[in-house]
């Protein structure tokens, strides 16, 4: 979809591309107990084929649709206790392994609770599906189980047990499948064991170059086939085609104790640690993420990826963090933003970001890693009003500034001076600019409390007024958008949308009253209208 000029909004933080503010904090969407999650400790998270994110917590299972959290429990048919591990099998069924040894299977409609026997009350630490479709289940006290799933109407899952007699310690930290079909286990004592494809006995997992100097916490195989081992104190080890690489605090890893691994859609491997947050290892570069730059916990229990490429990061005490890529970072008062209420955002021809706030204007440097380039405020004598509502750059490089009570201003980048456009400002009720858009070259569209103006700055021609008498839906204009064909779309308070073609204004009847706050045109030429409290409307198209 095509972007809508400057974006006017109220927020406590601003999202920017890292090419502009590489040193700022990254944006992690957080799903926590404050939003309805049953507990802050998240053991696992995954997304199903319908886009629903399932979250296993210390207090039970929850699902998140991007807007609302739904908690699931015994009242829905689930086994009791917290959700320690999750697995989506090849048939689309969700398996939940519980802290007391129970298992719940969700077939897309109903939850059904199962056990692995009356005496099995050890936590289900991890589950994985083998190439033959069987499910391997690692536990924290009863070794491993292999099952082909429910048989008949019974509540006990038929399963083969693997313990000391079959080469496995009874306390297992995790289980995963290697690309060659072997099932790999990490034992509590920090050792690695594996069972060959179709095998019935565990053997030591031998990895060329691995000397076993550190105890293992977890193991992972990336998309390229390299094997990663997370250790207690030694950091992360990568084994790839006969070569080994150690990543530790000595060469940049955030912590020496590694708990989890994950992979982004660009092949970068994410390392979750016990006390240092997460590290991203990509192209021989390590980047660390912690509370200081956006994460909500330093203890990362799980890392997975959804179908959109977002990372689902389960934390020990901060809920679920969703990382939507390093294209976005946070920029707030802590980084020098002069006021947290941001109403307008624009980018000039030099790639510099401009923010209009309740405290004036902040301009960021276009240099990578750069911060604030300048501030422009009334206290400096540069503005007639600190309350900035609109920012637009015209084809001559002037930045036009719409204020709340100080009229329309123009910033000249050559002189770095701000001047008041007296002719236009004098026509505004209360000196308030409510909306601003660039029209054809040399043309401005300015909205106020008393109608719309088409203005040609410097031409000597007075502004042309368009009001309800000329077909405008309402004189209180709140948004203006010029589409690629040159049509002007005007949003008004309560009265909806007006379309202006060749100077002729025509209200658009969408069947109800609403305040149109934003517009955008998609690739099919349809206009989408954002409203104040009444969702999104569409104009044109099917």
N, C-alpha and C positions, 0 to 999 in steps of 0.2 A: 504494500500500500504506500501511497505517496505521503510524505510528511506534511504536516500543517504548520507552515511558517514558524513563528516563535510559539513556544508552548507556554500557556499561562496556567499556573496551578499554585496550590498552597501545599508545602511540604516541609518536613524538618530536615531533610537531606536532599542533595541533588545528585543525579547519576550522570557520570561523564565517561567518555572513552578514555582508555588509559594512555593513548597518545597525547592527550591533553594534560592529564594529571596522574602520571605514572606513580607518584609517591603517595597518593592518597589511599584511604581505606577502601577495601573492596566491598561489594554489595552481596550480602547473603540474606535471602529471605528466610526468616526464622519462624518455625511452627513449634509452639511451646505450650506449657500448661496455661499460660495467659490466653491462648487462643482455643483452649479446650482439650489439648492433649492430656491423656490420663497421668502421665509422669514425665519428668525431665530426662530420665535415663532412657535413651533410645538404643536398643541392641541391633536393630536391623531395619531396613526400608527397601522397598522395591515397588515398581510400577506394573500394573496389569495391562492387558491388551486394550482396555477401554480408557486408559489414561489415569485411572485411580491409583493414588500412591498409598500403599499399605505400610503402616509404621508399627513395629514391635517395640513395646516399652515395658518397663519394669512392672507396670500396673495393668498391662493388657494390650490388646490390639486396637488400633485406630485406623481409619481410612480418611484420606484428604483429597478433595476434588479440585483443589486450587483456590477454594473459597471457604469451604465449611469442613469441619472435622466431625466425624461420626465415630463414637466409641462402641466397641463390640465386646460382649461378655457372655457369661453363662446363660443369661436371659435370652440370648440369640442362638443357643445351642453349642457354644464353645466350651472347651475344657477349661477348668479353673486355672488361675494364677497368671503371672506375667508372660508376655510373648518374647521368648529368648532368641528365637531364630525363625527365619521365613524362607520359603522356597516356592517358586512358581514352576510347576511341572510342565511337561510337553503337551499335556491336555488342557492347559490353562487353569488347573486347579491350584489354589493357594494352600500351602501347608504351613501351619504355625506350630513350632515346637515350644512347649511351655517350660517354665522354671521348675515345675514339680514332676516333669516327665510325661505329661499328657501331650497329645497331638490333636489338632483340629484341622479338618480339611473343608475348604469352601469350594463348592463346585460352580460358583457363579450366582447361585440362588440361595443355598442353605449352608449353614455351618453344621458339621457333625463331629462330635468328640470321640476320640479313640485313646486307647492305652497300649503300651507294649507289654502288659502283664501286671498283675496285682502288686508285685514287689518292685516295680521299676518306678522310682520317684526321683531319679536324677535329672537335672536340667538337660534339655535338648540343646546342646551348644551350637550345632550346625547341621545342615542337611544338604545333600547334593543328589542329582539324578545321574545315573550311569548311562552308558551308551545303549544298554539293553532295556532301559526304561525303569529299572529297579531304583528304589530310593535308599540311599545310605544315610544313616542317622548317627551322629556322634553325640555321646552323652558325657556328663561330668561325674560318672561313678559306676556306670554299667557297660563300659566299652562302646562298641558300635553295633548297630542293627542294620540288616538289609531286608527290605520288604518290597513286595510287588503291589502294595496298596490293599485297600479293604477287599475282603472276600465275603460275599453274602451280607447278612444283616447284623453280624456280630460287631461288638465295640472294641475287641482286641485285634490289633493288627497282626496277622501272621508274619513272623520275622525270624531270620537267622541271627543269632548273636555271635559277636566276635569279641573275645576277651583274651586273657593271658594264654589260654589253651591254643588260640589261633594267632598268637604273636602280637596282640595289642594290649597296651596298658588300659586299665578301666577308666581312668580320667583322661578325657580327650578335649582339647581346646577347640579344634575345628576339623572339618573335612572338606576336601575339594577334589575336583576331577582334572587330571592332566589331559592334554590333547591326545595322547596316545591311548587313552582309556583307563589308565591306572587311577585308582582311588587313593588319595593321599591323606594321611592323618598327622596332626601335630599332637603329641602326647604332653601331659602336664609337666613331665620332667624335662621338656624342651627338645625331645627327639622327634625325628621324622620317620614315619613308616608308610608303606604303600602295599596295596593289594593289586596284583595284576588283573587285567581285564579277563573276567571269567574265573578268577582265582578264588581260593578259600583260605588263604593264610597270608598274614602280613609279614613283610620283610623290611629291612632297613632301606629307606629311600636314599639311593646313592646318586649324588649330583657331582659331576666332575668339578673339582676346585673347592668344594665345601669341606672344610676340615672340622666342623663341629666345635669350634672354640667358644661359641656362645650358645646359650639355650634359645630355642625357637619359640616364638609366640604364634606365628602365622606363616602361611605360604601362599603364593599366588603365581599364576602363569599369565603373562600379558598376551596381547593379540598377535605379537610376532613370535611367540613361543618361548621367550626368555622366562626363567623361573626366578622369582623373588622370594627371599626369606626375611621375615621380620624377627628381630632378636631382642633379648633382654640385655641392654647395655652396649651392644655392638652396632646398633643401627640397622640398616637394610643392606642386604647383599643381592646383587643381580648376577645371574649365571646365564650366559648367552654364547652358544657355539664355542664352548671350550674356554671362554674368558670369564673372569669374575671381577666384579667391581663392588667395593664397599662404600656406602654412603653413611656418614656419621656426623656428629657435631663438629668434628675436626675439619670436614670439608663442606659444611653448610647445612646438614640436616638439622631439623629443629629439635630433635631429641634422640637419644640413643636407644630408647625402648619403643619398639614398633608394635602396634596392635592390629592394624588393618591396612589393606591395599585396595586401590580402585584405579580405573583408567578412564580418561576423558576421550572425546571423539576425535582428538588430534593425536592420540597415541601417547600422551603424557601420563606417567604413572604417579598417582597420588598416594602418599604415605601418611597414614593416620598414626599418631603417637600417643603415649600415655600422658605426657605432661607438656608437650610443645606444640599442640595444635596439629596442623597438617603441612606437609611439604609436597610440592609438585616438582617432579624430576622430568625434565623435557629438554631434549637436544643438549645434553650435558650441562644444563643449567638447573640450579635448585632455587625455588622460590618458596618462602615460608608464609603461612597464614596462621594468625593467632588472634587473640582478643584485641590486640593492638590495631589490627587492620581488618576487622570485620567478623571473624568467627565468634561464636557465642560460648565456646568451651575450649580448653586446652587438651581434653581427653577425648580422642576420636575413636569410637567403637566400630564404626562400619562406614564404608564408602561404596556407593553403587551409582549407576547412571540410568536416567530415564530415556524414553524414546526421542526426546527433543535435545538430548545431549547435556541436560542439566545434571549436576552431581547432587546426589542425596547423601548427606553426611550426618550420620547418627552420632550424637555426642553423649557423654556420660552425665552431664548435668545442665545442658542448655537446649534440650529438645532436638529437633531436626533442622539442620541448616541446608538450604537449597542454593547452590552456587550456579548462577546462570551465565557464567563466562566472565573473563577478565576484561570484556568490553566495557564493563560498568564498574565504577568505583564510587565511593561515598565522599561527598564534600560538604562539610557542615561548619558550624561556628568554631569548632575545635581546630579547623584547618584555616581559619581566617575569613569565613563568610561573615559579613558585617551584620547580617540579620537572618534568623532562621526562616522567616516567612518569605518565600520566593514566589513571585507572581509571573515573571517573564524570563524566558531563556532565548538567546539568539546566538548565532555564530557569524562572525564577520568574514570578509573575503580573505583574511590572513589566517583563518582557522582559530581565532581566539574566541573563547566562550564569554558571553555577557550574561550577567544575572541581574534582574531587576527585583529589588527587595523592598521591605518597609523601611530600610535604613539607607537607601541609595543604590548605587550600581557597583558591582564587582566585575572586573575583567581579568580573565586568566591568561597566562602566557601560552602561546602555541608551541613552545619548546617542550620536548619530552622531559618529564620530571619537573617542569616549571610549576610555580605556584601563582600567587596573585601578582598580576602585572600592575594594576592600578585600581584605586577606588575613586568613585565620583560621588560626592555628597553635597547636600545643602550647606553643611558646616564649612566646607571648603569654599563656599561661594559659587560653586559650579552649577547647582541645581536650584530651581524655584521650589521644589518639593522632593522630599526623600522617598515618598510613596510611589514607586515605579510600577505601573500596571502593564505597559506594553513596550516592546523593543522590536524595531524592524530596520534593516539596512537596505538602502535603495541602490539603484544601478550606478550612482555616482560615488558610492562609498560612504555617504552620510548615514549615521545611525540616528533614527528618529525615536524619540523617547516620549511615551505617553504617561503623564503623571495623574495622581489622584485629585489634586487640587491646584496644580501649578501649570496647567495647560500643556501644549505640545512644544517639545524642545528638539533641537537638532545639534548633534555632535559632529564636528568636522575633524576627521583623523589627521588632516594635514597641519592644523593649528592646535589641535587638542582643546578646542574651545567649545563650550556649549552655549547656544543662543536660544532665546525664546522666539517662537514663531507668533508674533503679536497678532497678525491678521487672523489666523485660524483660532488661536487661543481665545481671542475676544468673542468668538461666536459660541464658545462652550459654556453650557450651564454649569456653574460652580467651578469652572476651570478643569472639569473632569474629563479625561480621555478614557473611555471604557473599552475601546477596541481600535485596532490599527492594522492596516493591510497595504501592501504595495500593489498598485495596479499596473497599467502600462508604463513604459519608461516616462519618468517625470510626474507620475500620478500617485496620489495618496488617497486612501479611503479612511476616514476618521469617524469613529462612533462616539456618541456622548449620551447624556441624559435627555437631550432634546433633538434627537434625530441623527441622520447620517450625512456626512459631507464628502463630496468629491472635490479634491483640492490639487491644484497645480502649483507647487511652491516656486516662487520667483518669476512667475509668468505675468504677474500684475492682474490676473483674473481672480475675482473674489471666489470663495468656495461656493460650490453648488449644493444647496440643501435638498435633501430627500426626507420627507416626513410621512406621517400617516395620510396626509392630504395627497401625496404623490404615489400612494400604494404601499408604503412601508407598513409592515404588520404592527409595529409598535415603535414609538419614539425612543424608548429606552433600549439602546443597542448594547449587546454584551459580547458579540463575536462577529468577525468578518473573515471570509475566505475567498480567495480568487482561484478558481480552478484552472487547469492548463488551457482550456478553451477561452478563458477570459471572462467567464461568467462570475459575477459577484454574488456570494451567498451571505446573508445577514441573519444573525441570531438575535432575537429580542426577548425581553422578559415576558414570560407567560404566553405571548402571542405566537411563538414559534419561529418560522423561517420565511424569509423573503428572498426571491431570486431576482437579480437585476441583469438584464440583457440589453445592450445598446441604450443604456440610460433609462430603460423602462422597468419599473419595480412591480413585482407580482407576488403576493403572498402565496405560500404553498400550504394547501390544506392536507394535513396528515391525520385528521380525524380526532385530534384532542389538543388541549392546551398544554404547552410546556415551554421551558426556557432553554433555548439552544445555546450551549456553551462552547461547542467545538465542531469542526467539520474536517472530513478527509475524503479524498476520492480514491477508489480502488482501481485495479487494472482493468476492470470491466466498465469503468466510467460511472459507477454508482456512487452517490454521495451518501456518506454515513454521518449522522448527526448525533453528537453527544449531548445529553440533557442534564439538567439539574434535578437529580433524584428520580428520573423516570426512564432510565436506561438509554438504549441506543435506537435511533430511528434510521430508516434507509429511504433515500429518495431515488427513484429510477431503478431500472434493471429488474431481474426476476427474483 
